[in-house]
Amino acid sequence: MRLRGIVTLPVPSQRMVYMQDETDAVIVQIPAWPVGGLNSGTRVEIRGTADCGVFAPQVIEAEVTVTGSGPMPEPLALPVADMMRGRGFGRWVRIKGVIRDMHLDRDVLGLSVAAQGKRVFCLSTGFPEERLPVEWLESPVEVDGVCWTDVDPNRRPFGFHLVGIGPECVRRQPAADPFAGPPLPLTEGKRLREAADARLLVRGRVAADLQDGRVFLTTDFGPVQVRRAEPLLRADARVLRYERPEQPALEPGDEVECAGAPQGGPGAPVLLDGEFLKLKSGPPPEPVAISVPEAASGAFDSALVRLRAQVLSQETREDFYGGDRREFLNVQAGDILFQAWLPPGAGAPQPPLAPRTLLELTGICLSHPRPDMAGGGSGGAFHLQLAGPAPLKSLGPAPLWMQPGLRRALWAGAAVTAAGLGGVFFLSYLVKRRTRELAAANTSLSQEVEARRRTQTELDRALRTERELVNLKSRFVSLVSHEFRTPLGIIMSAVELLRHYAERMNDSQRRELLDDIHESTRRMSGLMEQVLTLGRTESGHADFRRLPLDLDQLVAALTGELCAALSVPCPVLWEPQGDLKGAEGDETLLRHIFSNLLSNAIKYSPEGGTVLFSAVREEADTVFTVRDHGLGIPESDLPCVFDAFHRGANVGDIPGTGLGLVIVKRCVELHGGDISVAGAPGGGTVFTVRLPLFAAEG
């Protein structure tokens, strides 16, 4: 196979290079190392045999050709946790963190960098000095290098380290003394629970120093667990290692300042890489007396507590944190089992404790967060790390009532007795309450029956209304589809003719087509206006506004508009009788009433016929009459004439929607009036409208 890429890390002693391109990285074995060597940034072309690796492919028996040189690839920024699981193996990567420790092995500088709550070991070859740059400690740093994944004997990843060439792979900012600034203020306590690489300064009192690297403090923020900084191992005497200043011996009660990096996570705050500055000595803090269920709740994680439990057994087991074997007590309180760890180096209690001995235990409560509490909090299991001058005190044999089995039996007996007595009183109460309920039920039964009868009546009315609405919608869809189809067809036909043959037509023909389009558009607009008007009246959105009216002027304007809009030559004769001045009403509603009645009268009248429109005042009412000499309305259609979408059986091909008279009736009702119709086939039709347009006298 043949590959092209850039060398990120040459390893001449093993005749091997790390190489990558824009997609991934490979390890290349080169038996014949080229004259002049290979450097980081050298561009090469290789030919060899592909082989599989644990985390990245390999090329063996490779021949290499140098094609040039160039800048190093842009480092890949990956989460540290992902790289510890094997991701990014062999890639040129970058981590950001804080330098915690260092050593120098000839020209190879080793840095221990705290990054994202983990410790990453970084090697920088070609370091130019022969001394440790201790001024780099606690410096924020960016390190570029090739990621090498560390594996166990079963080839499972457990960590990684970086290897870079030259000091330019390490870029740092000035270091800050963690003890130089003020302690963390109480208002910023949430920072203790947020994982960070920079160390925070916290002041508190020592609750316990377990001599295994863990120190527990009592602070204004609550209990805090501190894990001391661990120095790098020195495998060779020639390796220069940073010698940390000796940490002070801590005793319970000492007031200290502690610098540590917050780990984050559930439970009490944990500070990593902790270092201490002792301020003064003081009395040991008093433990908090709690119950075992409170300890199991997780609310006292890392706190110095005192509780009581009875011993079940004692055993020797390896410490969870490694090291020598430790003595443990298996203890119980109620139904909760937990362990009490004796201090490191302490032997088994002498004389041995008898089972069921009641103990008073003092120590650090350490909660074990459950998997479902990864977002915060803890609870469930816990153990007690005994600490203090008298961590274990025997109180003699545990009382019988503390025995789990006997206590459960006593509680069960008491519960049965209480349940029996409670049952008697409860039954008596139920009988009295039921008697009152039956009396009240008898009183309200007739009311409930009547209410249900009214409800049934309303439901029947609602069902009838629903059926009418369904029929109305069906007729509306049928009407709209029919009424829109014809004018739309005319418009489309006229437009097609104009598009294709406009140049061949004379002005008269084009004007005729445009008139057809205009008439069809006006027809559809009128239909939509009627539908919208009906919708407003049916939904209750049509308002009634009473204002002064000039009926003569209103009728004159209305008849003029109708005669201009309708092509049928049919004059309208307005015959007012008496004095109609001083009328008040809603002009918009009156326009809907009279325009629909007059347009129907004109539309169904023969050419040359006359429509009579008269008005006469009768006290507070005005009676309007519209009479035509057209088709008339069949007797069978008169009961349905004001129904939506209903049209007379004798209208033939005369266009119409069946909505005009519905709108007229709704507008008349909004005006507080009434309307009637009379007529016979061939004799015309008379519509009579009575409206209260004048104020009542007296």
N, C-alpha and C positions, 0 to 999 in steps of 0.2 A: 504494500500500500504506500501511497505518497501523500504527505501532509505538508502544509506551509503554515508557519506561525512565528511567534516571537518567544525567545527564551526569557523566562521570568526568574529562574534560579538554576545556575549550573552547580553541579556537585562533582568536581573533577576526581576526587578520591574514589568515587564509586562509578566513574564514567557514566554519569547519568545527568539529565537535565529535565527540568519542568518546563513545559512548553504549552502555550495556549493560543487560540485564535478568538474570533468574535463569538464562538458558540460554546466552547468548553476547553478543558485542559487534559493533557496526557503526560505520562511519564515515559521518557525515551532512554533506552539503554544503548550506548554508543561504544562498541568494542574498540574502534580505532579513533581515539580522541584526536580532533583536528589540531594541526600545527597552529600555534598562536592562541589556542584555547577558545572558549566561548564565554560571553559575558551577558549579564542581564541587559535586555534590550536588543540583542542580536537577532536579526531576522534570518530564518533558516528554512531550508526545504529538506525533508528527511524521507528516506525510503527504507522500509523495514517490514517486519511481520507483526501483525496485530495480536495482542494477547490480553486476557482479561485480568483486571485487578480487583481488589476488595471494594474500593470506592470509585475508581476511575480507570479507564482503559490504559493499556501500556503498549509501547512499540519496542520490540526487542530486535537485536542484530541489525541496528539501524545504521545507515550511511547518511552523513549530513553534508549539506552544501550551504555555505554562508551566502546569503543574498543581499545583505545590507544591515543597517542598524536603524533604530528609531526609538521614539519614546515608549516608556512602559505603558501597558494597557491601563485603562481607567479601573481602579480597584473596585471590586464588588463588595457592597455593604450588605451583610447578612446578619440576622439576629444571632447573637452568641449561642443561644440554646440550640439553634438549628445546626450551627457548625460543630457543636459538641456531639450531635447525633450523626455526623458524617457528611453533612451537606457542604459543598464548596471545597471538597478535598482536591488539592493540587491547584486551586485557583488563586490568582492574585487578588487578595482581599484586604479590607481595611477595618480596623476596630477602633473605637474611641473609648477611653477610660481614664483612669488615674493610676500613676505609678505608685505601687506600694512597697516594692522591694527590688533588689538587684544584686547581681554578682558579675564578675569579670573573669573570664577564662581566656588568658592571653589576649587575642584581639576580638573575641566574641563576647558581646555585652548581652547578658540575660536580664530581662525585665519581667517582673511579676506585675501584671496590669489588672486592676479591678475594673471589669467591664460588664455592665448589665447584671450585677449581682453575682458574677462568676469571677474566678481567677484564671487569667490567660497568660501562659508563659511565652514570651516573645524573644527571639534571638536575632541580634543584629551583628552581622559579620563585618570585619574591617574597621572596628572601632579604633580611632587613631591615638587614644591616650592609654597610659598605663595605670591610671588611678580610677577609682569608682567615682562617677559623677553624682555624689550624694545630694547635690543641690537639685537634682531632678525629682527627688522623692516628693510625693504629693502634687506633682505637676499634672494638669490635664494634658492628655497626649493622644495623638493619632499615630497608629503604627500600620504600615503597609508590609505585606509579606505573603509568602506562599503558605496556604493552610495545610497542615499535616495532622490528620486525625489519629489520635491515640486509641489503640484497641487492646482488649484483654486477650488471654490465651484462646478464647473462643471466637476471636475476631469481631467482638461486639464493641462499638465505639463507646468511650467513656469520657472523652475530652479531646482537646486539640492544642497545638501550639503554632506560632507563626515564625517563619524564617525569612529574613530580608537581607539584602546586600547593601552595606554602606550605611553611614549615619543619616543619609538623607531619607531613609525609610521611617525615621522617627521624627515627628514634629510635635513639639511640646510648647506649652504656655508656662509663664512663670509660676513657681510653686507658692503655696500659701501655708503658713504655719497654722494647723488646725486649732492650736491653743491660744492664738494671738487675738482672735475676735471674741465678742461676747457670747455667752451661752444662748442656745435656742430659746426665743421668747415663748411664753405660754400660748400666745395667739397663733403660733405656727406649728403647733403640736402635730397637725396632720402630716407634716413632712416626715415624721418618724415612721409612718406607715406606707410611705411611697418609696419604692426601690430607687436607689441612686448610688452613683459611684463616689461622689464627693462626700467627705466625712462631715458630720454635724457634731457640734460641741454641746454636751448635755451635762447639767450639774445634778447631783443626787447623793444619796447615802447608800453605802454598801449594805445589802441585806445578807448576801452570802457570796463567798469566793470558793468555788467547788474544786479548785486546784486541778481541773481538767481543761482549762482554757475558758471556762464559762464563769462570768461574774454577773450577779443579779443586783440591780439598783432599785431603790425606792425614790421616785422623782415626782415633780409636780404634774407630770404627764401620766403618772401611774407606774406600775412595774415595768422595767426595761431589762431585757437580757442582752449581755454584751459578750461577744466571743473575741478573745484576744488575738492580735495579729500573730501569725505563725511565720517564722523566718524560713527562707529557702534552704533546702538541704545542700550541704557542701560535700560532694562526692570525692573531691580531690583537694589536697592540702594547698596546691598551687592556685586554687581558685580564690580570688578576692571576694569576700562577702561583706555585705553591710552589717555591721554590728550595732544592733538596736540598743538604745540606752536602756539600762536595766530598769524594769518596771518596779514600782514600789510594792512592798508587801501590803496587802489589804486585809483589814479586819472588819467584822460587822460594826457598823456605826460610823466608819470613816466617811467624811465628806470629801467627794472627789469631783473632778471634771473629767469627762470621758469623751474622746473623739472617736467616732465610728461611722461607718457607712450603713444606712438603713437597708435592710434586706427586703422589706415589704412582705405582704402575705397576711394570713389570718393570725389571730391570737395577739399576744402582747408584742410591742415593737422589739425587733432584734437588730442590734448594731454589729456589723462585721468589722474585722481588722481594728479592734478596739485598743486604744492606748489610754493610760490614766495619768492624771496629775493629782496627787493627794494634797488636799487643802488643810485638813485638820482632823483630829480624832474626835469621836463622840460616842455616846452610849448606843448599844445595839438597838435597832428598831424593834418595836413590839409586834409579834405576829398577829394576824387578824384571825379571830376565832370564827370559824365557819362550819357548816355541816358538810357531809360528804356529797349530798345532791348538789349543793352550791359549788363544790369543787368540780363536779362532773359537768356543770353547765358551761364551763369555759370562761366564766366572768372573772376568775381569779388567776388566770394564766400568768406564770412567772412571779406571782406574789408570795411573800413569806406568810404562811398560814399555820393555824393550829386546829386540829380536828381529832375526833375520837373514832376508833374502829376496833374490831377484835381480830386478832391474828388467827390465820388458818394454818399457815406453814411457813417455813423459811428454806431458802435454797441458794445455791451459788450459780451464777450465770455470767456470761461475758457481757460487759458493758455495751449498751447500744452505741455509744460514741467510740468504741474501740478501747484498746488498752487491756489492763489486767482484768481478771474475773472479779466480780463484785458479789456482795451478800445482798439478798433481796428478801423482803417479807411479803407474803401474800396475805392481804387483809380484806376485811369485809365490813360494810355497814349497811344494814338493811339488805336490799337485793343488789347492791353495787359492789363489785369486786375491783380491787386495784392493787398496785404494788407500791411498796415503800422501799426506796433504795437507801442503803446505809452509806455514809460518807466514804469516799475513796480511801482505801487503806485500813478501814475499820473492819475488824473481824466480826464473827457472829456474836450476838448478844450472849453474855454469860451472867447467870446460868441460862440455858436455852429457854425460850418462851414456850409455855404450854399452849396447845390449841385452845381457842376461845378465850384467851386472855384479853382483857380490855386494855387498850393502849391510848395514851395521849401522844399524838405525833406532831412534831414541829418541823417544817421544812418548806421547800419551794414547790409550789403546785405547777406541774408542767402538763398542759393539755395537749391532746393529740387531735389535731383538726381532722374532721371527717372529710371524705372526698367531695361531698355535696356542699362544703363550706369554703370552696376555693375563693369565693369572692370576699370573704371576711368572716370574722367570728370563729369560734371553735366550740368544742363541746363533745360530749360522749365519753370517750376513754380519757384517762389521765393517770399519771403516777406522781408520787411524792418523793422528792429528793430531800432526805433528812438533812438538816443543817441546824447549826446553833449549838450553844453549850450543853443543852439537855434535849436532844432531838427526840428521844424516846423515853416515855415514862409509863411504867406498868401501873394499872389501877385495879389489879386483881381480876378474878374471874368475871366474865361478862354476865350481867343479870339474865335470868331466864327469859324475861320479856324481850331481850335483844336478840335471842336466838331466832334466826329467820323463820324456821318451820313453826315454832311455838308462837311466835308473834303473829304470823299469818293466821294460825288457828284462833288466837284470842281476838284478833281483828274480825275474823269471819263470824265468831260467836256474837260479838258485840253488834256486828252489822245485822245479823239475823234477828236479834232481840229488838234492836231499834227499828228494823223494818216491820216486825210484827206489831209493835206498839203504834208505829206510824200508820200502818195499814188500818188499824181499828179507827183511829181518829180520822183518817182520810176517807174511809167508807161512810162514816157518819156525816162528814162534810159533804160528800158526794150526794147522799140521799137528800139532805136539805137543799142543796143547790139545784138538784134535779126537780124537786117539787116546785121551787120558784120558777124554774125554766118552763115547766109544763103549764103553770098558770099564765105566765107571760105569753107562751105559744098559743094557748087557747084564745087569748085576747087579740093577738095579732093575726090569727089565721084568716079571719074574714078579710082583713085589710090586704093580706098577701094574695088571696084569691082574686080580689078586685083589681089589685095591681097587675097580676098576671093577665087578667082579661083585657085590661087597657093595653098592656104590652102586646098581646096577640092582635088586637085591633090595629095598633100602629104598625106591626109587622106586616099584616095583610095589606095595609095601605102602602107601605114601602115596597112590597112585592109588586103591587099593581103599577106603582110609579116606575119601578125598575123595568117591568115589561114594556111600558109605554116608551121609556127611554131607548130600550133596545130596538123597538120598531121604528122610533124616530131616527136613530142613527142609521138603521138599514135603509130607510127611505132617503135620508140625507146623502148617503154615499151613492145610491142609485141616481138620485137627481143630479148631484154634482158631476158624476162621471158622464151623464147624458147631456147635461146643459153645457159642460165645458168641451165635449167632444166636437160638437158642430162648429162653434166659433173657432176653436183651435184648428180644425180641419180647414176652415175657410182661410185663416191667417196663413197656415203653412202652404196651402195651394197658391195663394196670392204671392207670397214671398218667393216661392219656387219660380213662378212665372216671371216675376220681376228680375230675379237673379239671372235667368237664362235667356229671356226674350225682351228685356226692357228696351234694348236698342231698336228692336223691330216695331215696337208699339208707338202709336201716336199719343199725344197728350191726353186725349179723352180716355183712351184705354188704360193708361197708367193711373189717371185720376180715379177711374172706376175701381181699379184694384185697391188703391190706397183708401178709398171710401169703404170698401169691404173690410179692410183691416181695421179701420177706425171703428166701424159699426160693431164688429165682433169683439174688439177690445172693450168698447163701451158696455156691451152686453155682459161680458165676464166681470167687468168692474162693478156693474150694478148688482150682479148676483153676489159677489163677495161682500158688497156693502150691506145687502140684506142679511146675509149670514152673520156678519159681525154685529149688526144692530140687534138681531134676534138673540145672539149670544149674550150681549150686554143686558138685555132685558130679562132673559131667563136666569142669568147669574146674579141679578140684583145690583149690577154695577151702573145701571142707568139711573141718574139722579133726576129729581123733579125740582126745577127752579122757577118759582112764580115771579114774573116781571111784568110791567105794564106792556100792553100790546096795542098795535094799530091794525085791526083785522082787515080793513080795506087795503092797506098797503101790503100786508102779508099775502093776502089772496091774489092781489094783482101781480106781485113778484113771482108767486108760485105758478100761476097759470101761464105767465110769460115763459118761464123756464120749461114747463112741460110742453107747450106748443112748439118751442124751439127744438126740444130734444126728440119729440116723437114726430115721425114722418106722416102719420095719418091726419089728414085735414078734417079736424073735428073741433069746432069752437066750444069754449066753456063760457056759459053765461052766469055771472055772479049777481045774485039778487038778495042783498041784505034788506031786512025788514025791521024797522024801528031803529032806535039809537043804540049803537054797539060801542060807543066810546066808554072808556074806563075799564075795558076788559083787562084781566091779568091772567097770565099763564106761562107755560114753558114753550117758547117758540120752536125749539128743536123738536120736541115731541109733536107739536101741532103740524110741523112740516112733514114728519113721518106719516101722520094720520092722513092729511089731505093729499099729499103727493101720491101715496099708494092708492087711495080711493079714486082720485081723479085719473091717474094713469090707467087703472083698470077700466074705468068707464070709457075712456078714449079708445083703449086697445080693443075692447069688445063691441064698440059701436060701429055701425056701417059708415062708409065714407060719406061725408056731408052731414052726418047726424049731429045733434046738439046735446051737450051735457049741461044740465041745470044744477047749479051750486047755490043753495040758499041758506040763510041763517036768520033766526028770530030769537029774541031774548024772552025768556020766561022766568021772571024774578031773578034769582041768582044764577040760573042756568042759561046756557045758550044751546039751541037745538040747530044742528047743521044737517042738511039733507043733500045728498048727491044722487041725482036721477039720470039714468041714461036710457036709450031706446035700442039697446044692443041685443045680444043673444039671450039674456036672462039666465037665471039659475034654476035647474030642474028642482022640483019639490023634494026629490030623494036626496039631493046634495045639500039642502039648507041646513040640516043639523050638524054637518061636518065642515061647513064653509070656513070656520075659524080654526080648523086643525092644521098643524104644520104639514106642508107638502101635499095637501089635498087640493085637487082641481076638479072642476065640474066635468061631468061626462060629455058635455056638448062643446068643449072648447076646440076640439079638432087639432089642427096643426099650429094654432096660435101659441107662440112661445110664452112660457111663464114658469115660475118656480114653486108656487104654492106657499110662499113665505110672506107675501105682502099683507094679507089679511090677518095673519098671526101677529105681525109686528103692529098693525093698526090696533088690534084688540089689547095688546100689552101696553101700548102707549096710552090708550084711552083709560085703562085701569090705573096706570100711574097718575093720570090726571084726575082720578076720582070720579070718572064718568062711566057711561055705558054705551053700547052700540047694538043696533039691530038691523036686520036685512029682510027685505020682502021682494018678491018678484015672481015672474012666470015665464016659461020659455017663449021667446019671440016678443014679449011685451016689455022687455027691459028690466032693470033692477033699481031698487031704491035702498040706499044705506042711510040710516038715521043715527047721528052721534049726539049725545047729550053730555055737555061739559060744564062744570061749575066755574065760570070765568069771572063772575062778579061777586063782590062781598055781600053776604046775607044782610038784609035790612033789619034794623031794630037790634 
